[in-house]
Every structure is written in C-alpha cells, then in structure tokens.
Amino acid sequence: MNNKIEITMELPKYFMEYFMCGITNAISYWGLVRENKYEYQSDEKIIIDEIVCESTGELKRYEVTDEMIFEGVQKFCKNHPSRTNEIFNMDYDSITQDCVMQYALLGTIVYG
C-alpha cells in the first residue's frame, strides 16, 4: 500500500510580482536584495546576497529564479500546512515571505 499523497499547486496569477515586491524588508536581517526584476520593473535577474558574517562583510550571492521561489513555496506549505491559505489567498506577511525565501535559497529555516 502506497501512503504517499501528491498535491499539485498552481499559484495565483500575479503571485510572483506581489510576493517579490516586499521581499527587501522581509529578509533585511539576513539578506540584501541587489536586483529585483519585479520591484524595479526590469528584465534583470533577482540577485540576493546572504550576509554570512556581518563583522567581516562576507556575503554569499544567489541568483534567484521563479522555480526557486516555487520550491520555497512548496517547502513552506509542506512544513507549515496550517498557513498554506496565506499563500493562495495572497494574505501573507513578511514572516511568510522570509520563510519562503529561506526555504528557496537555503533549503531550510536558518535565521530566526
């Protein structure tokens, strides 16, 4: 007997634009948004620097893709099932954005 359930998700039409517009503030305690194609209305990539060591200024750079964000959303929904509606109703806060970005870039919640 296979006890595995597979769920297919489809994000709301303008999810990426809305989600990424507030990301600069949501991750400001651990990351720096260098480029954000959604916030700055450009065709540039989304580039985020993780602040690895504040005292030395060491950074780790990520080029973020829509697929990475989607994977972050999937991990968020899997690990926080009671908060899944926040994503699909587009009624999330900066804590949710922060969690999704950590899942997308770091694979797990590392900060806070």
Secondary structure, DSSP 8 states (H G I E B T S, - for coil): ------------TTHHHHHHHTHHHHTTTTEEEEE-TTTTTSS--EEEEEEEETTTTEEEEEEE-HHHHHHHHHHHHHH-GGGHHHHHTT---HHHHHHHHHHHHHSS----
